[in-house]
Amino acid sequence: MTREWREGTSNAHHLFLRLIKSAQDAGQFPEAVDCVLAATRIQILVNGIASLVSQDRAGWPAERQKQTLRDLLQSVFPLH
């Protein structure tokens, strides 16, 4: 179980890292941002939302989850 947990955590982190690097390459994300730190922060945000969803599925429909993540991302990584 521990191995599965670590693998899932690592896979998610690498996915976020690839997405950030791709966005930086496309000029959609500031190049000065540390990709590893940003991926960790995004993972924390997603895991936090997932934790709330697991406690109250009805109170956290998909659109609320997505909007909350968008709001949090904008506060952590302001692009303007």
N, C-alpha and C positions, 0 to 999 in steps of 0.2 A: 504494500500500500504506500509506503514511504517513497519507494522508487517511482511509482505512478504519479504521486503528488509532485515530486521534484521535476519529473519529465513534463508534466502539464504546465507547471510554473515556468519552466525554461522555455517551452514552446511558445507560450503566450508572450513572454518577454522578447523572444527573438522575432515574433510577428510584429510587435509594436516597434521594435528597433528597425526592421525592414521598412515598415510604413513611414516612419519618421525620416529615414534616409532618403526614401523615394520622394517624399514631399519636399525635402531640402533640395534634392537634385532638380525638382520641377520649379523651384523658387516659391513654393507655397508655405514654407516653414523656415524660420530664421536659421541660417547656417551657424550662427554663434551658439545655438543651444546644444548642450551636451546630450548626444543621442541616448547614451546609456542611462543617464539620470532621468531624461524625459520618458524613456520607456518604463522605467521603474515607477515614476509618478503616475503614468497612465494606468499601469497595472494596479496600482493602489486604488485609483478612482474606480476602475471597473470592478475590482474585488469588493470595494465598499458598497457599490450599488447592488452587486450580486448578493451580498450579505443581507441587505435590506429586503430584497426580493424574496429570499429564502424564508424570511420571517413573516412576510405579508404579501403573498403573490397577488391577491386581488387589489391591493393598494398600489402596486407597482406594475401597471400594464406596460407593454413594450414602448409605447410613445413617451410615457413619463420617464422611463429608463433612458431613452435616447436623448430627450430634452435635458435631463439632468446631467448626462455626460457632456453634452454640448456646452451647457452653462459652466460646468466645472472646468472643462478644457480651456474655455475662453478666459476664465479667471486665473488659471495656472499658466497659460501660455498666451498672453495678450498679443495679438498680431497687429494692432494699430498703434 
